[in-house]
Amino acid sequence: VALLLALTGCSSNKLVATKSSDEGEEKIEITFKDDKVNEVVMTMEFKEESEAESIKELYDQLAEEAEGMKIEQKGKKIILTVDAKTFAEMEGADPDDESLSKEEIKKSLEDDGYTVK
């Protein structure tokens, strides 16, 4: 029973959102702890490596201001990882704000055109 609980518990504490556009592909993985955001990993894949480089430069500037943000580039991909506090700041909210609950974030992502699982 504990193994089953562990296996089912993992998937319910994570949202995975995907979106395709003319610019490329986006995937956002949000893990939750006690129904609050724990970590956000956003992967963006662009059609051109130069586009990825431009976006990385922009995020590098933001990362200098935010301790809880890490960014890396792998060819045409940008991987942005932020902790709960930094995510809340990016959203203009307090980390304990109800607008950052799993259901509210899921609704917000769907409203922005993402497919959320």
Kinemage of the C-alpha trace (Angstrom):
@kinemage 1
@onewidth
@group {chain A} dominant
@subgroup {mainchain}
@vectorlist {calphas} color= white
{ca val a 1} P 0.000 0.000 0.000
{ca ala a 2} L 2.840 2.438 0.818
{ca leu a 3} L 4.428 1.834 -2.594
{ca leu a 4} L 1.119 2.497 -4.326
{ca leu a 5} L 0.680 5.665 -2.286
{ca ala a 6} L 4.203 6.781 -3.147
{ca leu a 7} L 3.652 6.160 -6.849
{ca thr a 8} L 0.282 7.890 -7.021
{ca gly a 9} L 1.366 10.703 -4.739
{ca cys a 10} L 4.174 11.786 -7.068
{ca ser a 11} L 2.000 12.376 -10.089
{ca ser a 12} L -0.630 14.318 -8.159
{ca asn a 13} L 1.981 16.792 -6.886
{ca lys a 14} L 3.038 17.899 -10.350
{ca leu a 15} L 1.543 19.811 -13.247
{ca val a 16} L 2.969 19.503 -16.744
{ca ala a 17} L 1.867 22.135 -19.250
{ca thr a 18} L 2.762 22.171 -22.933
{ca lys a 19} L 2.200 24.656 -25.724
{ca ser a 20} L 3.261 24.895 -29.361
{ca ser a 21} L 3.476 28.080 -31.395
{ca asp a 22} L 5.153 29.415 -34.513
{ca glu a 23} L 8.152 30.359 -32.344
{ca gly a 24} L 8.628 26.846 -30.970
{ca glu a 25} L 7.645 24.518 -28.129
{ca glu a 26} L 7.200 25.229 -24.423
{ca lys a 27} L 6.946 22.820 -21.522
{ca ile a 28} L 6.396 23.881 -17.918
{ca glu a 29} L 6.748 21.392 -15.071
{ca ile a 30} L 5.576 22.596 -11.684
{ca thr a 31} L 6.104 20.477 -8.579
{ca phe a 32} L 4.068 21.127 -5.452
{ca lys a 33} L 4.638 20.521 -1.776
{ca asp a 34} L 1.612 20.858 0.527
{ca asp a 35} L -0.404 22.347 -2.401
{ca lys a 36} L 2.153 25.148 -2.780
{ca val a 37} L 4.657 25.583 -5.584
{ca asn a 38} L 7.975 23.933 -4.794
{ca glu a 39} L 9.851 24.346 -8.086
{ca val a 40} L 9.136 25.374 -11.675
{ca val a 41} L 11.128 24.086 -14.659
{ca met a 42} L 10.340 25.745 -17.978
{ca thr a 43} L 11.832 24.327 -21.177
{ca met a 44} L 11.556 26.387 -24.340
{ca glu a 45} L 12.695 25.034 -27.690
{ca phe a 46} L 13.148 27.513 -30.525
{ca lys a 47} L 13.436 26.999 -34.265
{ca glu a 48} L 16.764 28.858 -34.386
{ca glu a 49} L 19.680 28.717 -31.951
{ca ser a 50} L 20.068 32.509 -32.261
{ca glu a 51} L 16.555 32.964 -30.825
{ca ala a 52} L 17.501 30.773 -27.863
{ca glu a 53} L 20.656 32.831 -27.320
{ca ser a 54} L 18.642 36.085 -27.287
{ca ile a 55} L 16.173 34.720 -24.756
{ca lys a 56} L 18.992 33.347 -22.594
{ca glu a 57} L 20.618 36.797 -22.488
{ca leu a 58} L 17.317 38.300 -21.328
{ca tyr a 59} L 16.870 35.673 -18.599
{ca asp a 60} L 20.542 36.000 -17.576
{ca gln a 61} L 19.817 39.624 -16.667
{ca leu a 62} L 16.798 38.554 -14.599
{ca ala a 63} L 18.800 35.770 -12.941
{ca glu a 64} L 21.312 38.325 -11.655
{ca glu a 65} L 18.468 39.853 -9.616
{ca ala a 66} L 16.887 36.589 -8.444
{ca glu a 67} L 18.850 34.125 -6.322
{ca gly a 68} L 16.409 31.276 -6.923
{ca met a 69} L 16.666 31.300 -10.719
{ca lys a 70} L 18.926 29.123 -12.842
{ca ile a 71} L 19.105 29.219 -16.634
{ca glu a 72} L 20.936 27.058 -19.111
{ca gln a 73} L 21.055 26.751 -22.872
{ca lys a 74} L 21.423 23.507 -24.789
{ca gly a 75} L 21.472 24.354 -28.489
{ca lys a 76} L 17.969 25.544 -29.421
{ca lys a 77} L 16.647 24.810 -25.909
{ca ile a 78} L 16.485 27.096 -22.890
{ca ile a 79} L 15.853 25.531 -19.471
{ca leu a 80} L 14.748 27.926 -16.750
{ca thr a 81} L 14.459 26.625 -13.184
{ca val a 82} L 13.009 28.758 -10.391
{ca asp a 83} L 12.268 28.072 -6.762
{ca ala a 84} L 8.948 28.818 -5.045
{ca lys a 85} L 9.957 32.248 -3.731
{ca thr a 86} L 11.256 33.442 -7.099
{ca phe a 87} L 8.185 32.063 -8.896
{ca ala a 88} L 5.911 33.973 -6.521
{ca glu a 89} L 7.915 37.159 -7.113
{ca met a 90} L 7.654 36.662 -10.890
{ca glu a 91} L 3.888 36.282 -10.500
{ca gly a 92} L 3.712 39.377 -8.278
{ca ala a 93} L 2.396 37.405 -5.318
{ca asp a 94} L 3.367 36.213 -1.863
{ca pro a 95} L 4.539 32.541 -1.774
{ca asp a 96} L 1.548 31.712 0.470
{ca asp a 97} L -0.951 33.494 -1.805
{ca glu a 98} L -4.002 31.375 -2.665
{ca ser a 99} L -3.643 32.421 -6.321
{ca leu a 100} L -0.570 30.163 -6.420
{ca ser a 101} L -2.501 27.010 -5.480
{ca lys a 102} L -2.317 24.047 -7.826
{ca glu a 103} L -5.863 24.560 -9.131
{ca glu a 104} L -5.403 28.301 -9.716
{ca ile a 105} L -2.117 27.789 -11.560
{ca lys a 106} L -3.675 25.014 -13.679
{ca lys a 107} L -6.570 27.307 -14.623
{ca ser a 108} L -4.202 30.187 -15.410
{ca leu a 109} L -2.040 27.993 -17.661
{ca glu a 110} L -5.103 26.667 -19.489
{ca asp a 111} L -6.341 30.252 -19.952
{ca asp a 112} L -2.941 31.043 -21.517
{ca gly a 113} L -3.394 28.268 -24.089
{ca tyr a 114} L -1.379 25.486 -22.446
{ca thr a 115} L -2.463 21.839 -22.383
{ca val a 116} L -2.157 20.825 -18.723
{ca lys a 117} L -1.849 17.277 -17.345
